[in-house]
Amino acid sequence: MAALHSHTLTHPRGTGSRTRALDTAEGVLIGIRRIPAADAFDELVSAARRHGVSVFALAEALVALASGNEAPEPTAADRAARTEWGALF
């Protein structure tokens, strides 16, 4: 169980919905790519760095993409999520 949540030490506590979005985004990647939680977290962090966006914003954008609730005016994070994972949906 500790391995599943090892990433919790790398992001700040008290961020509420942002932390939940990060956990949900990890779950999305685990489900669609069949990868371990640590790999899903690493993929989110790497993609955020590549696109120059916050990992939290990218996580929120991935969750929106997966749920079909993309914003009408896409942000940089929305575009990054579509670039990275749009073909998977």
Backbone hydrogen bonds in HBPLUS format (Angstrom, degrees):
<---DONOR---> <-ACCEPTOR-->    atom                        ^
c    i                          cat <-CA-CA->   ^        H-A-AA   ^      H-
h    n   atom  resd res      DA  || num        DHA   H-A  angle D-A-AA Bond
n    s   type  num  typ     dist DA aas  dist angle  dist       angle   num
A0004-LEU N   A0001-MET O   3.08 MM   3  5.29 128.1  2.36 100.8 114.1     1
A0005-HIS N   A0002-ALA O   3.17 MM   3  5.42 137.7  2.36 102.1 113.0     2
A0008-THR N   A0005-HIS O   3.10 MM   3  5.72 164.1  2.13 118.0 122.7     3
A0010-THR N   A0007-HIS O   2.81 MM   3  5.36 159.7  1.85 120.5 127.5     4
A0018-ARG N   A0015-THR O   3.10 MM   3  5.49 153.7  2.17 140.0 132.2     5
A0019-THR N   A0016-GLY O   3.10 MM   3  5.45 120.6  2.47 105.5 118.8     6
A0020-ARG N   A0016-GLY O   3.07 MM   4  6.41 158.3  2.11 151.4 158.2     7
A0021-ALA N   A0017-SER O   2.83 MM   4  5.99 151.9  1.91 141.7 149.4     8
A0022-LEU N   A0018-ARG O   2.96 MM   4  6.22 150.2  2.05 142.4 150.4     9
A0023-ASP N   A0019-THR O   2.95 MM   4  6.26 161.9  1.99 151.0 155.3    10
A0024-THR N   A0020-ARG O   2.82 MM   4  6.03 157.1  1.88 149.4 156.3    11
A0025-ALA N   A0021-ALA O   2.80 MM   4  5.93 158.7  1.84 147.7 153.6    12
A0026-GLU N   A0022-LEU O   2.97 MM   4  6.19 156.1  2.03 147.5 153.9    13
A0027-GLY N   A0023-ASP O   3.03 MM   4  6.30 154.5  2.09 141.4 148.5    14
A0028-VAL N   A0024-THR O   2.87 MM   4  6.24 146.2  1.98 147.6 157.4    15
A0029-LEU N   A0025-ALA O   3.05 MM   4  6.38 164.5  2.07 153.2 155.5    16
A0030-ILE N   A0026-GLU O   2.85 MM   4  6.10 158.2  1.89 154.0 161.0    17
A0031-GLY N   A0027-GLY O   2.92 MM   4  6.03 157.6  1.97 145.3 151.2    18
A0032-ILE N   A0028-VAL O   2.90 MM   4  6.14 166.5  1.92 158.5 161.5    19
A0033-ARG N   A0029-LEU O   2.89 MM   4  5.49 152.9  1.96 139.6 147.3    20
A0034-ARG N   A0030-ILE O   2.92 MM   4  4.96 126.7  2.21 121.7 131.1    21
A0039-ASP N   A0036-PRO O   3.09 MM   3  5.33 119.6  2.47 101.8 116.2    22
A0040-ALA N   A0036-PRO O   3.00 MM   4  6.35 152.6  2.08 151.7 160.3    23
A0041-PHE N   A0037-ALA O   2.94 MM   4  6.23 161.7  1.97 156.3 160.3    24
A0042-ASP N   A0038-ALA O   2.97 MM   4  6.16 163.8  1.99 145.6 150.5    25
A0043-GLU N   A0039-ASP O   2.85 MM   4  6.01 151.1  1.93 144.7 152.7    26
A0044-LEU N   A0040-ALA O   3.02 MM   4  6.31 156.1  2.08 147.6 153.3    27
A0045-VAL N   A0041-PHE O   2.96 MM   4  6.27 165.1  1.98 156.7 160.5    28
A0046-SER N   A0042-ASP O   2.86 MM   4  6.00 165.3  1.88 149.9 154.5    29
A0047-ALA N   A0043-GLU O   2.93 MM   4  6.02 162.4  1.96 146.9 152.0    30
A0048-ALA N   A0044-LEU O   2.91 MM   4  6.07 157.7  1.96 148.1 154.6    31
A0049-ARG N   A0045-VAL O   3.00 MM   4  6.25 159.1  2.04 150.6 155.8    32
A0050-ARG N   A0046-SER O   2.91 MM   4  6.15 161.2  1.94 150.2 155.8    33
A0051-HIS N   A0047-ALA O   3.02 MM   4  6.18 153.3  2.09 149.2 155.2    34
A0052-GLY N   A0048-ALA O   2.84 MM   4  5.76 112.8  2.30 137.2 153.8    35
A0053-VAL N   A0048-ALA O   2.97 MM   5  5.03 158.3  2.02 142.2 146.2    36
A0052-GLY N   A0049-ARG O   3.23 MM   3  4.96 147.9  2.34  94.1 103.6    37
A0058-LEU N   A0054-SER O   2.93 MM   4  6.17 159.5  1.97 151.7 157.6    38
A0059-ALA N   A0055-VAL O   2.90 MM   4  6.01 152.5  1.97 139.5 147.2    39
A0060-GLU N   A0056-PHE O   2.95 MM   4  6.21 161.7  1.98 149.7 154.1    40
A0061-ALA N   A0057-ALA O   2.94 MM   4  6.15 153.7  2.01 143.7 151.3    41
A0062-LEU N   A0058-LEU O   2.84 MM   4  6.09 152.2  1.92 149.3 156.8    42
A0063-VAL N   A0059-ALA O   2.97 MM   4  6.22 161.4  2.00 152.9 157.6    43
A0064-ALA N   A0060-GLU O   2.98 MM   4  6.22 157.7  2.03 145.5 151.8    44
A0065-LEU N   A0061-ALA O   2.87 MM   4  6.07 156.8  1.92 146.1 152.8    45
A0066-ALA N   A0062-LEU O   2.85 MM   4  6.04 164.0  1.88 153.0 157.0    46
A0067-SER N   A0063-VAL O   2.97 MM   4  6.12 143.6  2.11 143.5 153.0    47
A0068-GLY N   A0064-ALA O   2.97 MM   4  5.95 111.1  2.46 137.8 153.3    48
A0069-ASN N   A0064-ALA O   2.80 MM   5  4.74 147.4  1.91 148.8 148.8    49
A0068-GLY N   A0065-LEU O   3.24 MM   3  5.17 154.2  2.31  98.6 106.3    50
A0079-ARG N   A0075-THR O   3.00 MM   4  6.31 161.2  2.03 152.3 156.7    51
A0080-ALA N   A0076-ALA O   2.91 MM   4  6.10 150.6  2.00 142.7 151.4    52
A0081-ALA N   A0077-ALA O   2.91 MM   4  6.13 160.3  1.94 150.1 154.6    53
A0082-ARG N   A0078-ASP O   3.03 MM   4  6.27 161.7  2.06 148.9 153.7    54
A0083-THR N   A0079-ARG O   2.91 MM   4  6.09 156.5  1.97 145.2 152.0    55
A0084-GLU N   A0080-ALA O   2.86 MM   4  6.04 166.2  1.88 155.5 158.9    56
A0085-TRP N   A0081-ALA O   2.83 MM   4  5.76 168.7  1.84 153.0 156.9    57
A0086-GLY N   A0082-ARG O   2.84 MM   4  4.21 140.0  2.00 117.3 123.3    58
A0088-LEU N   A0085-TRP O   2.94 MM   3  5.45 153.7  2.01 117.0 125.4    59
A0089-PHE N   A0086-GLY O   3.18 MM   3  5.70 167.2  2.20 115.3 119.2    60
